[in-house]
Amino acid sequence: MNATRSITAAAAGTFAIGGDLTVNRLAFGSMRITGPGIWGPPADKPAALATLRRAVELGVNLIDTADSYGPYVSEELIAEALYPYPAGLVIASKGGWERVGPGQWIHNASPKHLTEALEGSLKRLRLERIDVHQLHVPDPATAYEASIETLARLQEQGKIRHVGLSNVTREHIERARKIVPIVSVQNRYSFADRESDFIVDYCEANGIGFMPWAPMGQGRKAHEAIEKTARELKATPLQVALAWLLKRSKVILPIPGTSSPAHVEENIAAAGLKLPQAAYDELSALHHPPVSLRG
């Protein structure tokens, strides 16, 4: 399948986050528009800005980011590329990590840090309210309920429209929902990394959006299988991986990332790829454990 310009993110169908934010299901993850190790500015800033603009031109109206990407760089680039934002564009950000160097991530979901992270995100994104703000990861040094209560308080203050979670278990989701409505979950998930299978099912049963990251899976067997399917369908392996996710559940909102306008066109073309049931079943049979938390 060629990455034709006629295919847009709308071909993936839509999902209403929180019941009131309708987005095209194929979204964009902005972690990769930063420098190596998710640290510092991108090597090619004009290309990063062009990638963001091209994604929106091709119908993407959900962009996922975080204050820790760069840190701060991803959010700053989103604002530089897209502000004033087009009507209907949903920006989802996250807080809960601190950064001290390339590839280094330190837990901090304390109420003080989460509040400062949210305020910083608002400033960098040039927003008065973030549509979806997610706890990036539970912090073992902070009471989980305290983290969620902080986001609930910021929502009450009008600074967050909806609250989401990332890198969580079903227990985390259920505990959070006792405090504040949860509209999205972002976990590592792919055709070959199925640890969150039951969480996807839980989200589908409860109308919660699921944003999978690392869509390609791990391991030689997984890549051999997806490359075989890609050849048969005249598609790229990532397009096949994204098509599998879109077929897996109506609540899945894939967030592939890139810093290349050409690659974003290829990724979005996956919205128009129809995965045959036999190919879907073959890929579904592959399963490897997750490697790390990030997203």
C-alpha positions as CSV (number, residue, x, y, z in Angstrom):
1,M,0.0,0.0,0.0
2,N,1.4,3.4,-0.9
3,A,1.3,6.3,1.5
4,T,-1.1,8.2,-0.8
5,R,-2.0,11.7,0.1
6,S,-5.7,10.9,-0.4
7,I,-5.8,8.8,2.8
8,T,-6.3,10.8,6.0
9,A,-6.6,9.9,9.6
10,A,-10.4,10.1,9.2
11,A,-10.3,6.7,7.5
12,A,-9.5,5.1,10.9
13,G,-12.9,6.2,12.2
14,T,-13.6,8.2,15.3
15,F,-13.8,7.9,19.1
16,A,-15.3,10.4,21.6
17,I,-12.8,10.9,24.5
18,G,-14.8,11.5,27.6
19,G,-17.9,11.5,25.5
20,D,-17.3,15.1,24.2
21,L,-14.0,15.2,22.4
22,T,-14.4,13.4,19.1
23,V,-11.1,12.6,17.5
24,N,-9.9,10.5,14.5
25,R,-8.6,7.2,15.9
26,L,-5.2,7.4,14.3
27,A,-3.3,10.0,16.3
28,F,0.2,11.3,16.7
29,G,2.7,10.8,19.5
30,S,5.3,13.6,19.8
31,M,8.0,12.0,21.8
32,R,10.2,11.4,18.8
33,I,10.4,15.1,17.7
34,T,13.0,15.7,20.4
35,G,16.7,14.9,20.4
36,P,18.5,11.6,21.1
37,G,17.5,9.9,24.4
38,I,14.3,12.1,24.3
39,W,16.6,14.9,25.4
40,G,17.1,18.4,24.0
41,P,16.1,19.8,20.6
42,P,15.7,17.7,17.5
43,A,18.6,17.4,15.1
44,D,16.4,18.9,12.4
45,K,13.9,21.4,13.9
46,P,12.3,22.5,10.6
47,A,11.5,18.8,9.8
48,A,10.0,18.4,13.3
49,L,7.8,21.4,12.8
50,A,6.8,20.3,9.3
51,T,6.0,16.8,10.7
52,L,3.5,18.3,13.2
53,R,1.9,20.4,10.5
54,R,1.7,17.6,8.0
55,A,0.0,15.3,10.6
56,V,-2.7,17.9,11.2
57,E,-3.1,18.5,7.4
58,L,-3.7,14.7,7.1
59,G,-6.5,14.7,9.6
60,V,-4.8,14.1,12.9
61,N,-6.7,15.9,15.6
62,L,-5.2,14.1,18.7
63,I,-1.6,14.8,19.6
64,D,0.0,13.2,22.6
65,T,2.9,14.8,24.4
66,A,4.4,15.2,27.9
67,D,6.4,17.7,29.9
68,S,9.2,15.2,30.1
69,Y,9.8,14.9,26.4
70,G,12.9,16.9,26.0
71,P,12.1,17.9,28.7
72,Y,9.7,20.6,27.6
73,V,10.9,20.5,23.9
74,S,7.9,18.6,22.5
75,E,5.3,20.9,24.0
76,E,7.2,24.0,22.8
77,L,7.5,22.6,19.3
78,I,3.8,21.8,19.2
79,A,2.9,25.4,20.1
80,E,5.4,26.8,17.6
81,A,4.1,24.6,14.8
82,L,0.4,24.7,15.4
83,Y,-0.6,27.7,17.5
84,P,-3.2,29.2,17.1
85,Y,-4.6,25.7,17.1
86,P,-7.2,24.6,14.6
87,A,-10.7,24.0,15.8
88,G,-11.1,20.4,17.2
89,L,-7.5,19.7,17.8
90,V,-7.1,17.8,21.1
91,I,-3.7,17.9,22.9
92,A,-3.1,15.3,25.5
93,S,-0.1,15.9,27.9
94,K,1.3,14.1,30.8
95,G,3.2,14.7,34.1
96,G,4.9,12.5,36.6
97,W,8.5,12.1,35.4
98,E,11.6,14.3,36.0
99,R,14.5,14.3,33.6
100,V,18.2,14.7,34.5
101,G,19.8,13.6,31.2
102,P,19.4,11.7,28.0
103,G,17.6,8.4,28.5
104,Q,17.2,9.2,32.3
105,W,13.8,9.2,33.9
106,I,13.1,9.8,37.6
107,H,9.7,9.2,39.2
108,N,8.0,12.3,40.7
109,A,4.2,12.3,41.0
110,S,4.1,14.3,44.2
111,P,1.2,16.8,44.4
112,K,3.7,19.7,44.2
113,H,5.5,18.4,41.1
114,L,2.3,17.4,39.3
115,T,0.9,20.9,39.9
116,E,4.1,22.5,38.6
117,A,4.2,20.2,35.6
118,L,0.7,21.1,34.7
119,E,1.3,24.8,35.0
120,G,4.4,24.5,32.9
121,S,2.6,22.5,30.2
122,L,-0.2,25.1,30.0
123,K,2.4,27.9,29.5
124,R,4.4,26.0,26.9
125,L,1.3,24.9,25.0
126,R,-0.2,28.4,25.3
127,L,-3.4,27.0,26.7
128,E,-5.7,27.9,29.6
129,R,-6.9,24.3,29.9
130,I,-5.4,21.0,28.7
131,D,-8.1,18.7,27.1
132,V,-6.6,15.5,28.5
133,H,-3.9,15.5,31.2
134,Q,-2.5,12.1,32.2
135,L,-0.5,10.8,35.1
136,H,2.6,9.6,33.3
137,V,3.4,6.9,35.7
138,P,2.6,6.0,39.3
139,D,5.3,7.1,41.7
140,P,6.3,4.4,44.3
141,A,7.4,7.2,46.7
142,T,4.0,9.1,46.5
143,A,0.6,7.8,47.6
144,Y,-1.2,7.0,44.4
145,E,-4.5,8.5,45.7
146,A,-2.6,11.8,46.4
147,S,-1.4,11.9,42.8
148,I,-4.9,11.4,41.4
149,E,-6.5,13.8,43.9
150,T,-4.1,16.4,42.7
151,L,-5.3,16.0,39.1
152,A,-8.9,16.0,40.2
153,R,-8.3,19.3,42.0
154,L,-6.7,20.8,39.0
155,Q,-9.7,19.7,37.0
156,E,-12.0,21.4,39.5
157,Q,-9.9,24.6,39.0
158,G,-10.7,24.4,35.2
159,K,-7.1,23.7,34.2
160,I,-7.7,20.2,33.0
161,R,-10.8,19.1,31.0
162,H,-10.3,15.3,31.4
163,V,-8.0,13.1,33.4
164,G,-6.1,10.1,31.9
165,L,-3.6,7.6,33.1
166,S,-0.4,6.0,31.7
167,N,1.7,2.9,32.5
168,V,-1.0,1.5,34.9
169,T,-2.6,-1.7,36.0
170,R,-6.3,-2.3,36.1
171,E,-6.2,-1.8,39.9
172,H,-4.7,1.7,39.3
173,I,-7.5,2.5,36.9
174,E,-10.2,1.3,39.3
175,R,-8.7,3.2,42.3
176,A,-8.4,6.4,40.2
177,R,-12.0,6.1,39.0
178,K,-13.2,6.2,42.6
179,I,-11.7,9.8,42.8
180,V,-12.2,11.2,39.3
181,P,-13.6,10.1,35.9
182,I,-10.8,8.5,33.8
183,V,-11.2,9.0,30.0
184,S,-8.0,7.4,28.7
185,V,-5.3,4.9,29.5
186,Q,-1.9,4.9,27.7
187,N,0.1,1.6,28.1
188,R,2.7,-0.2,26.1
189,Y,0.8,-2.6,23.7
190,S,1.1,-4.2,20.3
191,F,0.2,-7.3,18.3
192,A,3.3,-9.0,20.0
193,D,3.1,-7.4,23.4
194,R,-0.2,-8.3,24.9
195,E,0.2,-7.8,28.6
196,S,-2.4,-5.1,28.6
197,D,-5.0,-7.2,26.7
198,F,-7.4,-7.4,29.6
199,I,-6.9,-3.6,30.2
200,V,-7.9,-3.0,26.6
201,D,-11.0,-5.1,27.2
202,Y,-11.7,-3.2,30.4
203,C,-11.4,0.1,28.6
204,E,-13.7,-1.0,25.9
205,A,-16.3,-2.2,28.4
206,N,-16.2,1.2,30.2
207,G,-15.9,3.6,27.2
208,I,-12.3,4.6,28.1
209,G,-9.9,5.4,25.2
210,F,-6.7,3.3,25.1
211,M,-3.6,4.9,23.6
212,P,-1.0,2.1,22.9
213,W,2.6,3.0,22.6
214,A,5.5,1.0,21.0
215,P,3.2,-0.5,18.4
216,M,5.8,-2.7,16.7
217,G,6.4,-5.3,19.4
218,Q,9.7,-7.0,20.1
219,G,11.6,-10.1,19.0
220,R,12.7,-11.7,15.7
221,K,9.6,-13.9,15.4
222,A,7.3,-10.9,15.7
223,H,9.2,-8.9,13.0
224,E,9.4,-11.9,10.6
225,A,5.6,-12.3,10.9
226,I,4.8,-8.7,10.4
227,E,7.3,-8.3,7.5
228,K,5.6,-11.3,5.8
229,T,2.2,-9.7,6.2
230,A,3.5,-6.3,5.0
231,R,4.8,-7.9,1.8
232,E,1.5,-9.6,1.1
233,L,-0.5,-6.4,1.6
234,K,2.1,-4.1,-0.1
235,A,2.3,-2.1,3.1
236,T,5.1,-1.2,5.5
237,P,5.5,-3.2,8.8
238,L,4.4,-0.2,10.9
239,Q,1.3,0.2,8.8
240,V,0.4,-3.4,9.4
241,A,1.0,-3.0,13.1
242,L,-1.2,0.1,13.3
243,A,-3.9,-1.6,11.3
244,W,-3.8,-4.5,13.8
245,L,-4.3,-2.1,16.6
246,L,-7.2,-0.3,14.9
247,K,-8.9,-3.7,14.3
248,R,-8.3,-4.9,17.9
249,S,-10.7,-2.6,19.6
250,K,-12.9,0.5,18.7
251,V,-11.5,2.3,21.8
252,I,-7.8,2.0,20.6
253,L,-6.2,5.3,19.6
254,P,-2.7,4.5,18.2
255,I,-0.1,7.3,18.7
256,P,2.8,6.5,16.3
257,G,5.5,9.1,16.4
258,T,8.2,10.3,13.9
259,S,10.2,13.4,13.1
260,S,9.8,12.9,9.4
261,P,7.0,14.4,7.2
262,A,7.4,11.5,4.8
263,H,7.1,8.9,7.6
264,V,4.0,10.6,9.1
265,E,2.3,10.3,5.7
266,E,3.2,6.6,5.6
267,N,1.9,6.1,9.2
268,I,-1.4,7.9,8.6
269,A,-1.9,5.9,5.4
270,A,-2.4,2.9,7.7
271,A,-5.9,4.3,8.5
272,G,-7.0,3.0,5.1
273,L,-5.3,-0.4,5.4
274,K,-7.9,-3.2,5.9
275,L,-6.2,-6.2,7.6
276,P,-7.6,-9.6,6.5
277,Q,-8.9,-11.7,9.4
278,A,-6.3,-14.4,8.8
279,A,-3.5,-11.9,9.0
280,Y,-5.0,-10.4,12.1
281,D,-5.3,-13.8,13.7
282,E,-1.7,-14.8,12.8
283,L,-0.3,-11.6,14.3
284,S,-2.5,-12.0,17.4
285,A,-0.9,-15.3,18.2
286,L,2.4,-13.6,18.9
287,H,3.1,-12.4,22.4
288,H,6.2,-11.1,24.1
289,P,6.5,-9.5,27.6
290,P,7.0,-5.7,27.9
291,V,10.5,-4.3,28.2
292,S,10.1,-1.0,30.0
293,L,7.9,1.8,31.0
294,R,8.0,5.1,29.2
295,G,5.4,6.2,26.6
